[in-house]
Amino acid sequence: MNGAKRTGWVKKKLIFFTILAGVLILTAIFAKKLCPYDPDAQNLLMAQKAPSLEHPLGTDRYGRDMLSRVIAGSTVSIFSTLVLVAAITVIGTVIGMICGWHGGRVDSILMRVTDLFLAFPSLIFAMAVAGVLGGGTKNAVLALGAVSWPKFARLSRSLTMAQKEEPYMKAARLSGCTVPQLLARHILPNIAGPILVTAVLDMGTMMMELAGLSFLGFGAKPPAAEWGSMLNDGRALLQIAPWMVLAPGGAVFVTVMVFNLWGDTLRDYMNPKEKSGGKKG
């Protein structure tokens, strides 16, 4: 496949996965209108009913429609992930740019802090922070945010250090630009691509970790419809009513897969080697 055809194919894939990601986000936005039943309405006479035409994904132990709860859970799961990724991207990028530009003692201190956070498995560290904060969706997001920003700080620092030595930066300094202007107008636009790709690729990981915290009891609390807590609620009935686990588990799998494929395709599209068709052989 030559360079032009490969670029066209990657572009089509990017459009396709962008549409799928957009559908998931729109589903989260309009979840209340899309739910066929009230996701919190209990009916013990319908408890643990197998999937049927009336309830395509079955019902849970309280007779609540699983399809409605999966759709309602998308609001919490997807929006929490988007907020988390946006926050750690902005915080990490700002810290990394400051370190990469100024260097010296500021860089040394902040990088030692990032090393400290990176020394521990992120989910274990997040469990400890969430346990101190007291659980709940907001605290789970705060816990993961507190331990997940260093990767973006490291990335933006290295990119900033590479960019600040470029000839165009010398011209920008001579033109009288202040440091904030140099960072905002010249450095940030030139490092935004790799950071954006990393952020998109991180969505799947953050969603899995948020679901993991909820599954372990450090995230969303019942009766809130959230995929991780729904998995925890249904695990005791896995042999009797497997749809209680398969429904939210399938939602997590599909969403993570779409975001990961979206990120992979975006990385390929923004990679100059991919645009030129890679190495000639």
KELUMLUM-474533 format. One record per residue (C-alpha): residue in one letter; residue number from 1; x, y, z. Coordinates in Angstrom, 2 decimals. Example, Ala and Ser with C-alpha at 12.3 -4.5 7.8 and 13.67 -1.06 7.14 Angstrom:
<rs>
rest=A nr=1 east=12.30 north=-4.50 up=7.80
rest=S nr=2 east=13.67 north=-1.06 up=7.14
</rs>
This chain:
<rs>
rest=M nr=1 east=0.00 north=0.00 up=0.00
rest=N nr=2 east=1.55 north=3.29 up=-1.10
rest=G nr=3 east=1.69 north=6.41 up=1.04
rest=A nr=4 east=-1.41 north=8.12 up=-0.39
rest=K nr=5 east=-3.59 north=5.01 up=-0.11
rest=R nr=6 east=-2.38 north=4.30 up=3.41
rest=T nr=7 east=-3.07 north=7.86 up=4.52
rest=G nr=8 east=-6.56 north=7.65 up=3.01
rest=W nr=9 east=-7.25 north=4.35 up=4.76
rest=V nr=10 east=-6.05 north=5.69 up=8.12
rest=K nr=11 east=-8.19 north=8.80 up=7.64
rest=K nr=12 east=-11.30 north=6.68 up=6.96
rest=K nr=13 east=-10.60 north=4.63 up=10.08
rest=L nr=14 east=-10.16 north=7.80 up=12.11
rest=I nr=15 east=-13.51 north=9.16 up=10.90
rest=F nr=16 east=-15.20 north=5.82 up=11.67
rest=F nr=17 east=-13.87 north=5.55 up=15.23
rest=T nr=18 east=-14.50 north=9.25 up=15.85
rest=I nr=19 east=-18.15 north=8.67 up=14.93
rest=L nr=20 east=-18.33 north=5.65 up=17.25
rest=A nr=21 east=-16.79 north=7.65 up=20.10
rest=G nr=22 east=-19.23 north=10.46 up=19.36
rest=V nr=23 east=-22.17 north=8.02 up=19.52
rest=L nr=24 east=-21.01 north=6.82 up=22.95
rest=I nr=25 east=-20.67 north=10.39 up=24.22
rest=L nr=26 east=-24.09 north=11.35 up=22.82
rest=T nr=27 east=-25.57 north=8.27 up=24.49
rest=A nr=28 east=-24.12 north=9.47 up=27.79
rest=I nr=29 east=-25.56 north=12.96 up=27.23
rest=F nr=30 east=-29.08 north=11.80 up=26.36
rest=A nr=31 east=-29.10 north=8.69 up=28.57
rest=K nr=32 east=-32.26 north=9.68 up=30.48
rest=K nr=33 east=-34.24 north=10.01 up=27.26
rest=L nr=34 east=-32.87 north=6.78 up=25.80
rest=C nr=35 east=-33.69 north=4.55 up=28.80
rest=P nr=36 east=-36.78 north=2.42 up=28.05
rest=Y nr=37 east=-37.52 north=2.18 up=31.80
rest=D nr=38 east=-36.69 north=4.11 up=34.92
rest=P nr=39 east=-33.21 north=2.75 up=35.80
rest=D nr=40 east=-33.91 north=3.07 up=39.54
rest=A nr=41 east=-37.48 north=1.69 up=39.56
rest=Q nr=42 east=-37.66 north=-1.55 up=41.56
rest=N nr=43 east=-40.10 north=-4.40 up=40.94
rest=L nr=44 east=-39.31 north=-7.49 up=42.99
rest=L nr=45 east=-41.83 north=-9.52 up=40.98
rest=M nr=46 east=-39.49 north=-9.11 up=37.99
rest=A nr=47 east=-36.25 north=-9.80 up=39.89
rest=Q nr=48 east=-33.49 north=-11.66 up=38.04
rest=K nr=49 east=-35.50 north=-12.19 up=34.87
rest=A nr=50 east=-33.51 north=-13.52 up=31.93
rest=P nr=51 east=-33.15 north=-11.39 up=28.78
rest=S nr=52 east=-36.39 north=-11.17 up=26.81
rest=L nr=53 east=-38.17 north=-8.90 up=24.34
rest=E nr=54 east=-39.50 north=-6.86 up=27.25
rest=H nr=55 east=-36.08 north=-6.60 up=28.93
rest=P nr=56 east=-33.36 north=-7.24 up=26.29
rest=L nr=57 east=-30.56 north=-7.41 up=28.90
rest=G nr=58 east=-32.68 north=-8.95 up=31.68
rest=T nr=59 east=-33.28 north=-7.51 up=35.14
rest=D nr=60 east=-31.22 north=-7.34 up=38.33
rest=R nr=61 east=-31.93 north=-8.63 up=41.83
rest=Y nr=62 east=-34.35 north=-5.76 up=42.45
rest=G nr=63 east=-36.20 north=-6.11 up=39.16
rest=R nr=64 east=-34.57 north=-3.07 up=37.59
rest=D nr=65 east=-34.14 north=-3.14 up=33.81
rest=M nr=66 east=-30.48 north=-3.84 up=33.02
rest=L nr=67 east=-30.55 north=-2.10 up=29.63
rest=S nr=68 east=-31.80 north=1.10 up=31.25
rest=R nr=69 east=-29.17 north=0.87 up=33.97
rest=V nr=70 east=-26.36 north=0.27 up=31.46
rest=I nr=71 east=-27.47 north=3.31 up=29.42
rest=A nr=72 east=-27.83 north=5.43 up=32.58
rest=G nr=73 east=-24.45 north=4.20 up=33.79
rest=S nr=74 east=-22.80 north=5.55 up=30.65
rest=T nr=75 east=-23.37 north=9.08 up=31.93
rest=V nr=76 east=-21.35 north=8.49 up=35.09
rest=S nr=77 east=-18.70 north=6.22 up=33.57
rest=I nr=78 east=-17.99 north=8.16 up=30.36
rest=F nr=79 east=-18.29 north=11.68 up=31.74
rest=S nr=80 east=-16.17 north=10.84 up=34.78
rest=T nr=81 east=-13.50 north=9.47 up=32.43
rest=L nr=82 east=-13.60 north=12.54 up=30.18
rest=V nr=83 east=-13.35 north=14.92 up=33.15
rest=L nr=84 east=-10.51 north=12.90 up=34.65
rest=V nr=85 east=-8.49 north=12.71 up=31.43
rest=A nr=86 east=-9.01 north=16.42 up=30.72
rest=A nr=87 east=-7.89 north=17.36 up=34.22
rest=I nr=88 east=-4.73 north=15.24 up=34.32
rest=T nr=89 east=-3.82 north=16.33 up=30.78
rest=V nr=90 east=-4.05 north=20.03 up=31.62
rest=I nr=91 east=-2.35 north=19.76 up=35.02
rest=G nr=92 east=0.42 north=17.46 up=33.81
rest=T nr=93 east=1.06 north=19.50 up=30.66
rest=V nr=94 east=1.31 north=22.80 up=32.57
rest=I nr=95 east=3.69 north=21.32 up=35.14
rest=G nr=96 east=5.81 north=19.67 up=32.44
rest=M nr=97 east=6.05 north=22.86 up=30.39
rest=I nr=98 east=7.15 north=24.85 up=33.44
rest=C nr=99 east=9.80 north=22.25 up=34.28
rest=G nr=100 east=11.02 north=21.95 up=30.73
rest=W nr=101 east=11.27 north=25.69 up=30.23
rest=H nr=102 east=12.80 north=26.83 up=33.51
rest=G nr=103 east=14.85 north=23.78 up=34.53
rest=G nr=104 east=17.00 north=24.21 up=37.62
rest=R nr=105 east=15.65 north=23.71 up=41.12
rest=V nr=106 east=11.98 north=23.92 up=40.08
rest=D nr=107 east=12.48 north=21.16 up=37.53
rest=S nr=108 east=14.44 north=19.02 up=39.98
rest=I nr=109 east=11.83 north=19.25 up=42.76
rest=L nr=110 east=8.79 north=18.65 up=40.55
rest=M nr=111 east=10.41 north=15.76 up=38.71
rest=R nr=112 east=11.30 north=14.08 up=41.99
rest=V nr=113 east=7.62 north=14.38 up=42.93
rest=T nr=114 east=6.61 north=12.75 up=39.65
rest=D nr=115 east=9.14 north=9.97 up=40.26
rest=L nr=116 east=7.53 north=9.37 up=43.63
rest=F nr=117 east=4.09 north=8.98 up=42.08
rest=L nr=118 east=5.37 north=6.81 up=39.23
rest=A nr=119 east=7.14 north=4.49 up=41.69
rest=F nr=120 east=3.81 north=2.99 up=42.83
rest=P nr=121 east=1.21 north=1.08 up=40.78
rest=S nr=122 east=-1.38 north=3.72 up=39.92
rest=L nr=123 east=-4.46 north=1.69 up=40.89
rest=I nr=124 east=-3.01 north=0.68 up=44.28
rest=F nr=125 east=-2.01 north=4.27 up=44.98
rest=A nr=126 east=-5.48 north=5.46 up=43.88
rest=M nr=127 east=-7.14 north=2.95 up=46.22
rest=A nr=128 east=-5.16 north=4.37 up=49.12
rest=V nr=129 east=-6.09 north=7.95 up=48.22
rest=A nr=130 east=-9.75 north=7.05 up=47.62
rest=G nr=131 east=-9.85 north=5.21 up=50.95
rest=V nr=132 east=-8.62 north=8.34 up=52.73
rest=L nr=133 east=-11.10 north=10.56 up=50.87
rest=G nr=134 east=-14.00 north=8.25 up=51.64
rest=G nr=135 east=-15.23 north=6.78 up=48.35
rest=G nr=136 east=-17.83 north=8.10 up=45.91
rest=T nr=137 east=-17.52 north=8.96 up=42.22
rest=K nr=138 east=-16.02 north=12.42 up=42.81
rest=N nr=139 east=-13.45 north=11.08 up=45.26
rest=A nr=140 east=-12.55 north=8.25 up=42.87
rest=V nr=141 east=-11.91 north=10.80 up=40.12
rest=L nr=142 east=-9.84 north=12.91 up=42.52
rest=A nr=143 east=-7.86 north=9.86 up=43.62
rest=L nr=144 east=-7.01 north=8.80 up=40.07
rest=G nr=145 east=-6.28 north=12.39 up=39.10
rest=A nr=146 east=-3.84 north=12.73 up=41.98
rest=V nr=147 east=-1.77 north=9.78 up=40.78
rest=S nr=148 east=-2.16 north=9.96 up=36.97
rest=W nr=149 east=-0.84 north=13.41 up=35.99
rest=P nr=150 east=2.93 north=12.55 up=36.12
rest=K nr=151 east=2.94 north=10.77 up=32.75
rest=F nr=152 east=1.74 north=13.96 up=31.05
rest=A nr=153 east=4.23 north=16.05 up=33.03
rest=R nr=154 east=7.09 north=13.83 up=31.86
rest=L nr=155 east=5.91 north=13.89 up=28.26
rest=S nr=156 east=5.33 north=17.65 up=28.04
rest=R nr=157 east=8.64 north=18.35 up=29.80
rest=S nr=158 east=10.65 north=16.40 up=27.25
rest=L nr=159 east=8.75 north=17.94 up=24.34
rest=T nr=160 east=9.20 north=21.45 up=25.75
rest=M nr=161 east=12.94 north=20.95 up=26.23
rest=A nr=162 east=13.23 north=19.86 up=22.60
rest=Q nr=163 east=11.16 north=22.76 up=21.25
rest=K nr=164 east=12.77 north=25.58 up=23.22
rest=E nr=165 east=16.08 north=25.04 up=21.43
rest=E nr=166 east=14.57 north=25.28 up=17.95
rest=P nr=167 east=15.56 north=28.27 up=15.75
rest=Y nr=168 east=12.02 north=29.63 up=15.63
rest=M nr=169 east=12.08 north=30.04 up=19.42
rest=K nr=170 east=15.17 north=32.23 up=19.20
rest=A nr=171 east=13.34 north=34.42 up=16.71
rest=A nr=172 east=10.31 north=34.56 up=19.01
rest=R nr=173 east=12.50 north=35.66 up=21.93
rest=L nr=174 east=14.07 north=38.40 up=19.81
rest=S nr=175 east=10.61 north=39.62 up=18.87
rest=G nr=176 east=9.99 north=40.51 up=22.52
rest=C nr=177 east=7.55 north=37.75 up=23.53
rest=T nr=178 east=7.17 north=37.16 up=27.25
rest=V nr=179 east=7.59 north=33.69 up=28.74
rest=P nr=180 east=3.81 north=33.06 up=29.01
rest=Q nr=181 east=3.44 north=34.13 up=25.36
rest=L nr=182 east=6.28 north=31.86 up=24.29
rest=L nr=183 east=4.73 north=28.91 up=26.08
rest=A nr=184 east=1.15 north=29.55 up=24.96
rest=R nr=185 east=1.72 north=30.70 up=21.37
rest=H nr=186 east=4.77 north=28.72 up=20.33
rest=I nr=187 east=5.53 north=25.78 up=22.61
rest=L nr=188 east=2.01 north=24.50 up=23.31
rest=P nr=189 east=0.80 north=24.33 up=19.67
rest=N nr=190 east=3.89 north=22.36 up=18.70
rest=I nr=191 east=3.61 north=19.79 up=21.49
rest=A nr=192 east=-0.19 north=19.48 up=21.53
rest=G nr=193 east=-0.29 north=16.61 up=19.02
rest=P nr=194 east=1.57 north=13.93 up=21.03
rest=I nr=195 east=-0.18 north=15.06 up=24.21
rest=L nr=196 east=-3.62 north=14.79 up=22.57
rest=V nr=197 east=-2.84 north=11.30 up=21.29
rest=T nr=198 east=-1.65 north=10.23 up=24.75
rest=A nr=199 east=-4.83 north=11.65 up=26.31
rest=V nr=200 east=-7.10 north=9.75 up=23.91
rest=L nr=201 east=-5.15 north=6.53 up=24.46
rest=D nr=202 east=-5.42 north=7.07 up=28.21
rest=M nr=203 east=-9.24 north=7.19 up=28.16
rest=G nr=204 east=-9.59 north=3.42 up=28.08
rest=T nr=205 east=-7.12 north=2.96 up=30.92
rest=M nr=206 east=-8.81 north=5.60 up=33.08
rest=M nr=207 east=-12.24 north=4.08 up=32.45
rest=M nr=208 east=-10.97 north=0.66 up=33.49
rest=E nr=209 east=-9.40 north=2.07 up=36.65
rest=L nr=210 east=-12.54 north=4.03 up=37.56
rest=A nr=211 east=-14.62 north=0.90 up=37.06
rest=G nr=212 east=-12.06 north=-1.02 up=39.13
rest=L nr=213 east=-12.32 north=1.42 up=42.04
rest=S nr=214 east=-16.12 north=1.21 up=41.94
rest=F nr=215 east=-15.95 north=-2.60 up=41.75
rest=L nr=216 east=-13.76 north=-2.64 up=44.85
rest=G nr=217 east=-16.08 north=-0.28 up=46.72
rest=F nr=218 east=-13.98 north=2.90 up=46.44
rest=G nr=219 east=-16.06 north=4.55 up=43.70
rest=A nr=220 east=-19.75 north=4.99 up=42.95
rest=K nr=221 east=-22.08 north=3.66 up=45.61
rest=P nr=222 east=-25.37 north=1.77 up=45.07
rest=P nr=223 east=-28.04 north=2.45 up=43.96
rest=A nr=224 east=-26.20 north=4.73 up=41.49
rest=A nr=225 east=-26.02 north=3.22 up=38.01
rest=E nr=226 east=-22.29 north=2.91 up=37.27
rest=W nr=227 east=-20.70 north=0.06 up=35.36
rest=G nr=228 east=-18.07 north=-0.85 up=37.94
rest=S nr=229 east=-20.52 north=-0.90 up=40.86
rest=M nr=230 east=-23.00 north=-2.88 up=38.72
rest=L nr=231 east=-20.31 north=-5.51 up=38.14
rest=N nr=232 east=-19.74 north=-5.71 up=41.88
rest=D nr=233 east=-23.47 north=-5.98 up=42.52
rest=G nr=234 east=-23.88 north=-8.86 up=40.09
rest=R nr=235 east=-20.79 north=-10.95 up=40.83
rest=A nr=236 east=-22.47 north=-12.87 up=43.67
rest=L nr=237 east=-25.18 north=-13.99 up=41.23
rest=L nr=238 east=-22.88 north=-14.81 up=38.33
rest=Q nr=239 east=-23.97 north=-18.45 up=38.09
rest=I nr=240 east=-27.66 north=-17.71 up=38.61
rest=A nr=241 east=-28.04 north=-14.50 up=36.60
rest=P nr=242 east=-24.89 north=-14.03 up=34.46
rest=W nr=243 east=-26.51 north=-11.19 up=32.48
rest=M nr=244 east=-26.11 north=-8.96 up=35.57
rest=V nr=245 east=-22.35 north=-9.11 up=35.00
rest=L nr=246 east=-22.26 north=-9.51 up=31.22
rest=A nr=247 east=-24.31 north=-6.36 up=30.56
rest=P nr=248 east=-22.11 north=-3.81 up=32.37
rest=G nr=249 east=-18.98 north=-5.81 up=31.56
rest=G nr=250 east=-19.84 north=-5.72 up=27.87
rest=A nr=251 east=-20.46 north=-1.96 up=28.10
rest=V nr=252 east=-17.01 north=-1.43 up=29.62
rest=F nr=253 east=-15.37 north=-3.71 up=27.03
rest=V nr=254 east=-17.00 north=-2.01 up=24.02
rest=T nr=255 east=-16.35 north=1.52 up=25.29
rest=V nr=256 east=-12.72 north=0.86 up=26.18
rest=M nr=257 east=-12.15 north=-0.87 up=22.84
rest=V nr=258 east=-13.63 north=2.07 up=20.89
rest=F nr=259 east=-11.55 north=4.65 up=22.76
rest=N nr=260 east=-8.37 north=2.57 up=22.39
rest=L nr=261 east=-8.89 north=2.03 up=18.66
rest=W nr=262 east=-9.70 north=5.73 up=18.27
rest=G nr=263 east=-6.45 north=6.64 up=20.00
rest=D nr=264 east=-4.40 north=4.13 up=17.99
rest=T nr=265 east=-5.82 north=5.44 up=14.72
rest=L nr=266 east=-5.27 north=9.05 up=15.75
rest=R nr=267 east=-1.65 north=8.21 up=16.58
rest=D nr=268 east=-1.18 north=6.59 up=13.17
rest=Y nr=269 east=-2.76 north=9.55 up=11.40
rest=M nr=270 east=-0.56 north=12.09 up=13.19
rest=N nr=271 east=2.61 north=10.05 up=12.72
rest=P nr=272 east=4.60 north=11.48 up=9.78
rest=K nr=273 east=5.99 north=8.03 up=8.94
rest=E nr=274 east=2.45 north=6.72 up=8.57
rest=K nr=275 east=1.50 north=9.67 up=6.36
rest=S nr=276 east=4.40 north=8.99 up=4.04
rest=G nr=277 east=3.68 north=5.29 up=3.92
rest=G nr=278 east=6.43 north=4.22 up=6.32
rest=K nr=279 east=9.74 north=2.83 up=5.22
rest=K nr=280 east=10.15 north=1.78 up=1.68
rest=G nr=281 east=10.99 north=-1.84 up=1.22
</rs>
